[in-house]
Amino acid sequence: MQTLLRVIYRRLPITLATTAVTLAIVMILAEAWFYSASKQHVQAFSEALTNRSNTLFNEISTVKHKSQSFELYTPCSAAFLRRLRLSLWSFTLIKDIGWMQNNTMICTALWDELSPPLAINLYNQKIKLKDSTWVINAGIDENIYGDLVLFGNYAIVLSPYVFRSFKDDTDRHQLSFIISNKNQQHNIITYGRDVNKLEGDKQNTSNLRFLVWKTCSQQYDFCVIAGGKPDSIVNASAVLLSSLIFISIFIGLLISLSINLYIDKKRSLEKRLLDAINKDRLHLVYQPIYHLKKNKIIGIEALLRWKDPDIGFISPDIFIPLAEAKGLMTQITQLVTRKAIHDTGELVRKHNLYISINISSHDLCSTDYLLFLQHAITDAQFPASNLVLEITERQGANTNSLKEMVERFKLSGVNIAIDDFGTGYSNLNWLSHLSIDEIKIDKSITDSIETDSLNKVLLPNLISLLKNMHPTVVFEGIEKQAQVDYLLAHFPNALGQGWFFSKARELPEIQEMFSQNSNEEYSPHSPMG
């Protein structure tokens, strides 16, 4: 735990920045969640209110339809009132049905004949619609108020609980709503402190500070417009807010720890690589290169490997780019050159092999590396003509500079090869300007044999071109018998290397291969292959 705290504290600015950014992101996400939840609630509220209003309008429509049968009886007679009560029985949102004359309630299904009759003079609002009049909060009796729907000589008294649950919901969640006709010319029912905002916004559009949702009935001439301010993380409970802050800080610390450990690991890897170079902990393996027609090993390629004592094997795809970025490639190239020349000299002389070494074009253009190479060859008494230096265009160099240095290296007796030909890095421009001894065809071209890829279409033309040129041609990445058969049929004098013949091996294994076969034809299908 103390180690982790030291890592976090050592790069405090990163820790603080990461924690702050994480906190901001978590709060923004929480705010977005609150907004989305509020929007869904407003939508659900509007749709539920529309369904309740549909039920109410349907019951009102049913009363209107049945009112024709009421006309068969004398108004306010016993039979008339009985008929009203029978009709009222099936409704849930209608409290009473009454008969009126001259804006006065004469009798109702529940109260029978009123004495004295009740004049409907006290109310908050009267809304005249196409076929009815809505009287909002009308005084029905002492301390009794209700909403009425008037049509002809009839009055429908709405239940006080029609919209009670919705009004309670608006109070809890600070919502407002309007029930109006579809052209929004007449508001039938309004409730909430933000009704003015709903009335003023004829487009019924939401924004970050106020949500609006409009739902219209498909059966009746009304729409429900609901709206309210979205919930915010600022108004959340102290427990929730504290939890979010704690989670944000925790996640921020984890991210900063990961970043710090990554930086440490990267720096540690750089130090480990430098230590491996200085302490000679990098080693070489060698992959055989075959003459396809003779089925015989005629060369080997030196490949660099790194096994860290703590981490284990580290891929060249990791440590080579790191070495290039940190300016360690010159040291690595010299290490590979020295080891390859020193370790393979006896094998090369005994079996007349050549050995290939990968170098950068920067090293090829370096006078220091040329002097180093000449001294290494002299010290090891290595036959310079049996050494091939492989370069690729991706390592970058001016063609004219390369041409001059290639000639200088060739004067020392070594051979020059273009590696990864066909990848877009190495091109015909190099072949036409540089004195090249060998061309190594990239594995992507070899893989196209016996496939339908674009490279397969180009392959015959490429082979035809290479046949007419003097350099030795090596096909890399051979893994299948079909590839060998194709090349034997179309380019029998080509060379090849790949897992079909042999994987890269330690030098003692390479020596064992020759001692078993006495440098005669070596079959890739033998147990060693």
N, C-alpha and C positions, 0 to 999 in steps of 0.2 A: 504493500500500500504506500509506504514511504517513497519507494522508487517511482511509482506512478505520480505521486504528488510532486516529486522533484522534476519529473518530465514536464508536467503541466506548468509548474512555477518557472522553469527555466525559459520557457517561451511564453511569458505572461501576456504580451500583446496579442499573440495568436489565440490564446485561450479566451481572453476578454472579447476579442472581435468575433470569434466563433460563437461564444455564448450569447453575445448581443444579437447576432444575426439569427441564431436559432430561436431566441426568445421572440424576436420580431416576427419570424415566419410562423411560429406556433400561435402567436396572438392574431396574426392576419388570418390564419386558417380557422381559428376559433371564431373570429368575427364573421368570417364567411359562412361557417356552419350555423351560427346564430341567425344570420340573415336568411340563409336557405330554409332553416326550420320555421322562421317567422313567415316567410313567403308561403310555405306549404300550409301553415296554420290558417293564414288569411284565405287561401284558396279553398281549403276544406270548410272553413267557416261560411264562406259565401255560398258554396254548393249545398251545404246542409241547410242554410237559411232559405235557399231557393226551393229545396225539396219541401220544407215546412210550409212555405208560402204557396207552393203548388197544391198541397193538401188543403190549405185554407180556401184558396180560390175554387178548388173543386167542390168543397162543401157549400160555398156560397152559390156556385152555379147550380148545384143540386136543389137548394132551397128555391132559387128563382124558377127552376123547372117545375118544382112541385107546387109553386104558388098558384098555378092554374087550377089545381084541384081544390085549393082553399076557397076559390070563388063560388063553389057549389053550396057553401054554407053562409049563413048570415054572420057578418063580422062580429066577433066577440061572443057568439052564442056558445053553448056548452059543446055542441058538435064541432064548431069551428076550433075552439080551444083544444078539444081532444085531438083533432087532426094535426094541430100545430105540435102538440106534445109527442104524438106518434112519429112525426117527422124529425123532431129534435133528438129523439132517443138514439138515433144512429150516428150522430155527429160527436166528434171529440174536441173540435176547436171552436164550436159555436155554443155559447152559453144559453141564449134565449132567442125566441122569435116573437116579434110583436106586430100589432096592427096599429097604423097611425092615420091621423086625419088632421090636416092643417098644422103640420109640424108638431103634433101632440100625440104622445103614446096613449092609446085608449086601453089596450089589453095586451097581455103576453102569455105565452104558453106556461110559464112558471108562476106568474103572479095573478093570473086570471084578469078580471076587469079591474082597472085601476080607478081608485076613487080618492082624491080627484085625479083626473087624467094628468099625465106628466108631459109638460112642455119641454122640448129639447131646445133650450135657449143658451145654456152654458156649455161651452166647449173651447178647446184650444185651437182647433183648426178644422175647417170644412173643405174637403177636396171633391170637386165635381168631375167625375169621369164620364165616359161615353154612355154607360147604362146604369150608373149607380153614383151615390154620393157617400164618401167616407167622412164620418164625424169622429175626430180624434179627441179622446179624453173628455167625453161628454158627461155632464152631471146627470146621473140617472135617479138618484135619491140622496138623502142626507149622507154625506161622506162616502158615497158610492159613485165611482167614475168608471167609464169603460169606453171602448171603441165600438162605433156602430157603422153598419153598412145599410144605407137606405136605398130602396128601389120601389117605385109605385107607392102603395100604401103600407109597405112592409119595412120593418126594421130588424136587422140581424145584429144581435149583441154578441160580440166576440168574447171568447174566454180570456180572462186576464193572464192566463198561462201560455197563450199562443207563442209569444216571443220572450217569455220570462227567462228561459235558460240561455237564450242568445244575448239578452241584455246583461245577464250575470257574467257571461263570457267576455263581453266587451269591457266590462268594468275590471275584470281580472287581468286582461291582456291589453288594455288601453286601445280597444278597437272601436270603430264607428261603422254604421251601415245606413244605407238608404234603400228603401223599396219604392221604385217609381215605375211609371209606365215606360215603354221601351224608347220613346223619343225623349225621355227625361224632362218632359214639360211639367209633369205633376209628380211631386213626391208624396207617396202615400204614408209610409212609416219612416221616420228618421230617429236615429239614436246615436249618442256618443259625442265627445267633445270636439272631434275633428270633422264633424259633418260639413262644416263650411269648406274644408279642403276638398272633400269629395264633390261638393256642389260646384266648386270653382274649376275643377279639372274635368272638362267635358270629354277629354280624350281618354280619361281613366288610365293614365300611365303611371308606372311605378318608378321610383328613383331610390338612391341609396338611403335617403332619409325618411321616405314614406312609401309604403306598399299599398297597392290598389289591385283589387280583383273584381271583375264584373262577370256575373252569370245571369243569363236570361232564360226565361221559361219558353219551352217550345209549344206549350198549350195555351198560355194566357198572356195578356198584354202587360207584362211587368218584367223588370230586371232587378237584380240585387247587386249593389255596389258596396263592397266592404273594403276597409282600409285601416291602416294604423302604422305607428312607428315600429320598425323592426327592433327586436331584442338586440342587445349589445353586450359584449363581454364586460364592458364597464359596469353594467348593472347586475352582473352575475353575483352569486353569493361569494362571501369571503373564502369559504372552503374551496369552491371550484376555482376561484382566481388564484388562490395560494397553490392549489394542486397543479394548475397549468404552469405557473411560474417555476415550481419545483421541477416538473417534468422537463421544461425548456432548459433550465440550467443543467439538469442531469444529462440530457441529450447533447447539449452544447459541449459539456465537459468530455463526453465520450467521443464526439467528433474531433474536438481539439486534441484529445489524446491520440486518436488514430492518425491525425495529420502529423503530430509531433513524432510519433513512433515511425511513421513513413519517412519523415525527414531524417530521423536518426538512422533508420535502416539504410536509406540511400547513402547517407554520409558514411555509415559504417561499411557498406559494400565498397565504396570508393577506397576507404582506408584498407579494407581487407585485400582489395585488388592490388593496391600499391605494395602492401606487405608481401603478397604472393609473388609479385614481380621481383621485389628486392631479395626475398628469401628463396627464390627459385622453386616456388611451389606449383607453378604452371608446368604441365607436361604435354608431350605430343603423342598422338596416335597416328597410324598410317593406314591409308586405304589403297589397296592395289589397283593399278590401271592395266587393263588387258588389251592385247592385240586381238581383235575379234576373230580374224581369219586363222591366226596361228593358235588361238586359245591359250595365250601365254602371257604371264606377267612381264611387262617391260618397264614399269615405273610404279612409283608410289607417291601419294600426296600427303604432306604433313598437315595435320589438323590439330589445333590447340584445344586443350581441355583444362578445366579448373575444378578441382575438388577441394572445397573449403573444409577444414577440420571440424567446424561447428555446423555449418549450413548443409554441407554435402556438395553434390555435383551442381554446378551453376552453368546454365546454357550459354554458349557463345553469343546467342541472340540477345543476351542480357549484358554480359560483361564487355563485349566488343564495342557496342554503341556507347557504353559508359566510358571505356578507354578513349574512344574518339572524342567524346565531349570533354573529358578532363585532360586531354593532351598527353595521353600515355601510350599512344600507338607506336611511336618511335621506339620506346623501350620494349614493347611487346614484339615488334617486328625483329628487332635485334636479338631478342631472346629466342624466338622461333628459328631465326636463321642460324644462330650459334648452335642450338641444340640439334637441329636437323643435320647440319653439316658434320658436326662432331660425332653424333650417334650413328649415322647411316653410312659414313665413309667406307668402312670395310665391306658392308653389304653391297653398296653401289659398285665398288671396284670389282668385287668378286663375281657378281652376276651381270655386270654391265647394265645396271638400271639407271633410270633418271629419277630425280626427286623434285617434286613441285612444292613451292612455298608461296603462300598468299602474302602479298605486300600491298601497301597503299601507293597510289600514284604520287602522294607527297614524298614517300620514301624513295620512289623511283627518281624523283626530281631533286633528291638530296645528295649533294656531293659527300656529306658525312657518311650516309649509308653506303655509298659506293666504296669509300675507303674501308669502312667496317667490313663489308662483304669481301673485299679483296684480301684483307688481313685474315679473316676467318677461313677463307679457302686455302690460303697459303699455310696457315698454322696447322690445319687438319690434313694438308696434302690431298685435298678433295679435287677430283676432276671437274673443272668449271663447266665443261661441255655437258656434264650430266646434271646440271642444275637448271631448273625452269622457274622463273619468277612470274607469278600470275597476278595480273592487275585487272580492275574493272573500271568502267567509265564513271560509275556512280561516285567514286572517290574523288572525282573532280580534278582536272588539270588542263592547262592549255595544250592544245595539240602540238604546236610548234616546240614548246618546252619539252614535251614528252618525246618528240622525235629526236631531239638533240641528245637527251639523256639515254634513250633506248640505244642509240648508236654507241654511246660511251660504255654502257653496260655490256653490249655485245662485243666490244673490243676486249673486254675482260674474259670473254669466252662463254658467258652464261647465255641462256635462251630466254626469250620473252613470250609469254602467252596472254591472250585475252580471255578472261574468265566471264562466265554468265552471258555468253553471246546469245542473243535472241530475246533478252529481257527488256530491251529498250535502253539499257545502260551502255551496252557495247554495240557499235554500229559499223557500217561499211566505211565510214569516214576514217576510222582508225586503221582498217585493213588497207586502205588506199594510201595512207600517209606514213604508217609505222612499219618498220621491218619486223614483222611478227613471225615467230617460229611455230606457234601452236594456237589453235582455237578450241576453247572448251564450250560445247553446246549446253545451254542451260537445261535443267531437268524438266522445265515446263514444255520444251520442244520434244524431249524424249517421251514424256507422258502422252503426247498427242498421237503417237504411233498406235494404230488399231483403234482409233477413236474417231468421232465425227467433229472434232473441234476445228477451229479456224487454222490452228497451227499445222494440222494434218494437210490442209490444202497447200500451205506454204512449204511444207517439208520437202517434197520432191524438187522444187525449184531451188531450195536452199542446198540440198545435197548436190544437185547439178552444179551450182555455183562453187561449192567447196571442193568438188572433185577437180575443178580446173585451176585451183590455187595450190601453191606448194606447201603451205603450213600443214602440220599434223593436226588432225581433228579428233577430239575426244568428246564422246557423248556421255554426259553425267546422268546419274539417277536411274540407271538401268535396273529394273526390278522384275521383268517378266521375260519368259522365253520368247514370246511373240515379238518383243522389241529386238532381241538378239537376232531372230530369224529375219526380220525385216531389214536390219542393218547389214547382215551378211549378204542378203540378196541385192541390196542397192548400194552399199558402201562397205565392201568387205575389208578394205584396208584401214578402216577407221578404228580408233581405240575406244574403249568403254570402261566405265567404272560405276559401281552401284551395289546395292545389297544382293542383287542376283549373283554376283561373283563373290563378294565378300564385304562384310562390314568393316569399319575402321578398327584396327587392332593395335595392341601394344607391340613395340619393336621385337621383343622376344618371340611373339607369336608369328610375326612376319618372317623372322629368321627360321623358325621351325617349319613354316610352310616350304621354304626353299630347301632345307635339309632333307625333308621327306621326299621331295620331288626332284632333287638334284638339278634344279633349274630347267627341267624339261617341261613339256606342256603341262600346265596345271589346270585340272578340271574344276570348275566351280561347283560341281555336284559331289565332290569328295567330302568326307566328314568335316574337313576344315572349312568348307565353303559355307 
